[in-house]
Amino acid sequence: MVKRAAIVLAGGESRRFQRDKALAELFGKPLLVHAIENVRKVVDEVIVVLNKEVRVHGYFDILRKYSIKEVEFCVDEKFAGIRGPFPAIVTGMKHTGASHCMVLPCDFPCIKPVLIDYLIKRINNSKIAVPIWPNGKIEPLMLSCDRKEVAQIGKLLCNLKRWRPTDLLRGASRVTYVSIANDLKNLDPKLESFVNINYERNLIKFPYRSIHSGSIKETFCLNVRSPSSFTLEKLALASELYHKGRIPEALELFTFISQNFEEEHINFWSGIAREKKGECFFDLRDLCLDTTKKETYNKEGSASFERAAQNYRSESRFYEKHGIRFLVKHARMDEERCRRRRVSAISK
């Protein structure tokens, strides 16, 4: 049985780079080759995730040129309305049976094998381990995880049209935030592992990262209230019903689930369920010809989005207490979106 797998993300559109970044050469080798050579030293399986089938053969030939074998390729699973790296992460996890996964982009060519090994070991009883800077910024595309639970969460989030990789951290039950300033700097004093090649000029002049001021100096683990597998399955069913147009049935399930989540103070998932409930009411409003019912659906939908906003606000306060400003920012963005939906409903 494969214990460790690396999921290398190589399907980006490289808008800032203006050519296929994965094949751009650094020190005589493509960035993709650097990433694979670094990670394969400490994992049992390497999976490269691409966004188009047509790229597979070209990448395969490149790897063969550098005598790299036993690398698997897969193409992003398509989720309606979602682009970016999140579907690639979910696809990579689905493609392997490994118990633990390391996720990394191909444009971090200097990541140290010892750092990858350390991140995988830091999972312990957690579900995810992710690097964090002193100022609360995290590296959401450089994480290790317990594959089984995180894969389930990831697929569900994509089906719910959630597209940010940080949602994996917000939805998991136990996350270890690994200090870059302390633990990882000891393994990589120059922090070369965090050199990110975003632009052509970065191939010539490395964008070295440095430790900025902040309160987070030590590694810590957060236990977050999270749903049971049974409740997540109910949420997945509600989402499926919604996409099939069976809105009244979906609404009934979203109502039950959101109440259950709120009773258990599961803020992130409560916010999502309340949002989906609000969308159901607004869809019924738009389909209805009865003026009185329209007003009722509009009112109920507005109230659902307000409750969703309140849940995201509670979530942001939780992360603010722990100094994780990156997650505070994303929780507040969700809160603001829900309040905008509520205001738009009131104005109708």
C-alpha positions in Angstrom: 0.0 0.0 0.0 1.2 3.5 -0.9 1.7 5.5 2.3 2.9 8.8 0.8 2.0 10.5 -2.5 3.0 13.9 -3.9 0.4 15.8 -5.9 2.3 18.2 -8.2 0.1 21.0 -9.6 1.1 21.8 -13.2 -2.1 22.8 -14.8 -2.0 26.5 -14.4 -2.7 28.9 -17.3 0.5 30.9 -16.5 -1.1 34.2 -17.3 1.6 36.2 -15.6 4.3 34.1 -17.1 2.9 34.1 -20.7 4.1 30.6 -21.6 4.0 27.2 -20.1 5.6 27.8 -16.7 6.1 24.2 -15.9 8.5 23.8 -18.9 10.5 27.0 -18.2 14.1 26.1 -17.5 16.0 27.0 -14.4 19.6 25.8 -13.9 19.2 23.8 -17.1 16.0 21.9 -16.1 12.3 22.6 -16.4 10.6 23.8 -13.2 8.5 20.6 -13.3 11.6 18.4 -13.3 13.0 20.3 -10.2 9.7 19.8 -8.3 9.5 16.1 -9.1 13.1 15.4 -8.3 12.8 17.2 -5.0 9.6 15.5 -3.8 10.2 11.9 -5.1 13.1 11.5 -2.6 10.6 11.4 0.3 7.3 10.0 -1.2 6.3 6.6 -2.7 4.2 8.0 -5.6 4.3 11.2 -7.7 1.1 12.4 -9.5 1.3 15.4 -11.8 -2.1 17.1 -12.4 -2.7 18.9 -15.6 -5.6 20.9 -17.0 -5.7 19.5 -20.5 -5.2 15.9 -21.9 -3.2 17.3 -24.8 -0.4 18.3 -22.4 0.2 14.8 -21.1 2.3 13.5 -24.0 4.5 16.5 -24.1 5.2 16.4 -20.4 5.8 12.7 -20.6 8.5 13.2 -23.2 10.1 15.9 -21.2 10.4 13.7 -18.1 11.8 10.9 -20.2 14.5 13.2 -21.5 15.6 13.7 -17.9 15.4 10.0 -17.1 12.4 10.4 -14.8 10.1 7.4 -14.7 7.2 6.1 -12.7 5.4 9.4 -12.6 1.6 9.4 -13.1 -0.4 12.0 -14.9 -4.0 12.9 -14.5 -6.3 15.7 -15.9 -8.4 18.0 -13.7 -11.9 16.8 -13.0 -14.3 19.4 -14.2 -16.6 21.1 -11.8 -19.1 23.6 -13.1 -18.2 27.2 -12.4 -14.9 26.4 -10.8 -11.4 27.1 -12.1 -8.0 27.3 -10.5 -5.9 24.9 -8.4 -8.7 23.5 -6.1 -10.1 21.0 -8.6 -6.5 19.8 -9.4 -5.9 19.1 -5.7 -9.2 17.1 -5.5 -8.4 15.2 -8.7 -4.9 14.3 -7.5 -6.3 12.9 -4.2 -8.9 10.9 -6.0 -6.2 9.5 -8.3 -4.1 7.9 -5.4 -4.8 5.5 -2.6 -2.1 6.9 -0.4 -2.8 7.5 3.2 -1.0 10.8 3.2 -0.5 13.4 0.5 1.8 16.3 -0.1 0.4 19.0 -2.3 2.8 21.5 -4.0 2.9 23.6 -7.2 5.5 23.0 -9.9 6.7 26.7 -9.5 8.4 26.1 -6.2 11.5 24.6 -7.7 13.8 24.8 -4.7 11.6 23.1 -2.1 13.8 20.9 0.2 13.0 17.2 0.5 13.7 17.5 4.3 11.0 20.2 4.5 8.5 18.0 2.6 9.3 15.1 4.9 8.8 17.2 7.9 5.4 18.6 6.8 4.1 15.0 6.2 5.3 13.9 9.6 3.6 16.9 11.3 0.2 15.6 10.2 0.3 13.2 13.2 -3.3 13.2 14.5 -4.2 16.2 12.4 -5.9 16.2 9.0 -3.8 18.9 7.4 -0.4 20.5 8.1 0.3 23.8 6.4 3.2 26.4 6.7 2.4 29.7 8.4 4.3 33.0 8.5 4.6 35.1 11.6 2.1 37.6 10.2 -0.6 35.0 9.8 -0.2 34.4 6.1 -0.3 30.7 5.1 0.9 28.7 2.1 -2.4 27.0 1.0 -0.8 25.2 -2.0 2.0 23.7 0.0 0.3 21.4 2.4 0.3 17.8 3.6 -2.9 16.0 4.6 -4.7 12.9 5.6 -6.0 12.0 2.1 -9.2 10.2 3.0 -11.0 12.9 4.9 -9.6 15.8 3.0 -10.5 14.2 -0.4 -14.1 13.9 0.8 -14.2 17.5 2.0 -12.5 18.8 -1.2 -14.9 17.1 -3.6 -17.9 18.2 -1.6 -16.7 21.8 -1.6 -16.1 21.8 -5.3 -19.7 20.5 -5.9 -20.9 23.4 -3.7 -19.0 25.7 -6.0 -16.4 26.6 -3.4 -13.1 27.3 -5.2 -10.5 28.5 -2.7 -7.9 26.0 -1.5 -8.1 27.7 2.0 -11.6 26.2 2.3 -9.9 22.8 3.0 -8.3 24.3 6.1 -11.6 25.9 7.1 -13.5 22.7 6.6 -11.1 20.2 8.2 -11.5 19.1 11.8 -7.9 19.5 13.0 -5.2 21.5 11.3 -1.5 22.0 12.3 0.0 25.4 11.4 3.7 24.8 11.0 5.8 27.8 11.9 8.1 29.0 9.1 9.9 31.3 11.4 10.9 28.5 13.8 10.5 24.9 12.6 10.9 25.3 8.8 13.6 28.0 8.9 15.7 25.5 10.9 15.4 23.1 8.1 15.9 25.7 5.3 17.8 28.7 6.7 17.6 30.7 3.4 13.9 29.8 3.0 14.6 28.7 -0.6 11.7 26.3 -0.4 9.4 29.3 -0.6 10.9 30.8 -3.7 7.9 31.1 -6.1 8.5 31.6 -9.8 5.6 33.8 -11.0 7.3 35.9 -13.7 9.9 35.3 -16.3 12.2 37.7 -14.5 12.1 35.4 -11.4 14.2 32.9 -13.3 17.1 35.3 -13.3 16.6 37.1 -10.0 15.1 34.9 -7.4 12.2 36.4 -5.3 13.6 35.3 -2.0 11.2 35.4 0.9 12.1 36.9 4.3 10.6 36.6 7.8 8.5 39.7 8.6 7.2 40.8 11.9 4.2 39.0 13.5 3.1 37.2 16.6 3.1 33.6 15.3 6.5 32.1 16.2 5.6 28.5 17.2 3.8 25.6 15.5 0.3 25.0 16.8 -2.7 22.8 16.2 -6.3 24.0 16.0 -9.3 21.7 16.7 -12.3 23.0 14.8 -15.8 21.8 15.2 -16.6 19.8 12.1 -19.5 17.7 10.7 -19.7 13.9 10.9 -19.2 11.9 7.7 -22.9 11.2 7.8 -23.9 14.9 7.8 -21.4 15.7 5.1 -23.1 12.9 3.0 -26.4 14.6 3.6 -24.9 17.9 2.5 -23.6 16.3 -0.7 -27.1 14.8 -1.3 -28.7 18.3 -0.8 -26.2 19.7 -3.3 -27.0 17.0 -5.8 -30.7 17.6 -5.5 -30.2 21.3 -6.0 -28.2 20.8 -9.2 -30.9 18.5 -10.5 -33.4 21.2 -10.1 -35.2 19.5 -7.2 -35.2 22.7 -5.2 -38.0 22.0 -2.6 -36.3 18.7 -1.6 -32.9 20.4 -1.5 -34.3 23.3 0.6 -35.7 20.8 3.1 -32.3 19.1 3.5 -30.3 22.4 3.6 -32.7 23.6 6.4 -32.2 20.5 8.5 -28.4 20.5 7.9 -28.0 24.2 8.7 -29.9 23.9 12.0 -27.8 20.9 12.9 -24.6 22.7 12.2 -25.6 25.8 14.1 -26.6 23.7 17.2 -23.1 22.3 17.2 -21.5 25.7 16.4 -19.8 24.5 13.2 -19.5 28.0 11.8 -17.9 27.4 8.4 -20.2 24.6 7.3 -23.2 26.5 8.8 -22.4 29.4 6.6 -22.3 27.3 3.5 -25.6 25.5 4.3 -27.4 28.8 5.1 -26.1 30.2 1.8 -27.4 27.3 -0.1 -30.7 27.6 1.7 -30.9 31.2 0.7 -30.1 30.3 -3.0 -33.0 27.8 -2.9 -35.4 30.5 -1.7 -34.3 33.0 -4.3 -34.6 30.3 -7.0 -38.2 29.6 -5.9 -38.9 33.3 -5.8 -37.7 33.7 -9.4 -39.8 30.7 -10.6 -43.0 31.7 -8.7 -45.8 33.8 -10.3 -47.7 34.3 -7.1 -46.8 37.8 -5.7 -47.4 36.9 -2.1 -45.3 33.8 -2.3 -42.6 35.7 -4.1 -42.4 38.1 -1.2 -42.3 35.3 1.3 -39.5 33.5 -0.6 -37.6 36.8 -0.9 -37.9 37.4 2.8 -36.8 33.9 3.8 -33.9 34.0 1.4 -32.7 37.3 2.7 -32.9 35.9 6.3 -30.9 32.9 5.3 -28.1 35.0 3.8 -28.1 37.1 7.0 -27.7 34.0 9.1 -24.9 32.8 6.8 -23.1 36.1 7.2 -23.3 35.8 11.0 -21.8 32.3 10.8 -18.9 33.5 8.7 -18.4 36.5 11.1 -18.1 34.0 14.0 -15.7 32.0 12.0 -13.5 35.1 11.3 -13.4 36.0 15.0 -12.2 32.5 15.8 -9.3 32.8 13.3 -8.6 36.4 14.4 -8.1 35.2 18.0 -5.4 32.8 16.7 -3.8 35.4 14.4 -4.5 33.5 11.1 -5.2 36.7 9.1 -5.4 34.8 5.8 -8.4 32.8 6.9 -9.9 35.9 8.7 -9.8 37.6 5.3 -11.5 34.8 3.4 -14.2 34.3 6.1 -15.0 38.1 5.9 -15.1 38.0 2.2 -17.8 35.3 2.5 -19.6 37.4 5.1 -19.6 40.4 2.8 -20.8 38.4 -0.2 -23.8 37.1 1.9 -24.6 40.6 3.1 -24.6 41.9 -0.5 -27.0 39.1 -1.5 -29.3 40.1 1.4 -29.2 43.8 0.5 -30.0 43.0 -3.2 -33.0 41.0 -2.0 -34.3 43.8 0.2 -34.1 46.3 -2.7 -36.3 44.2 -4.9 
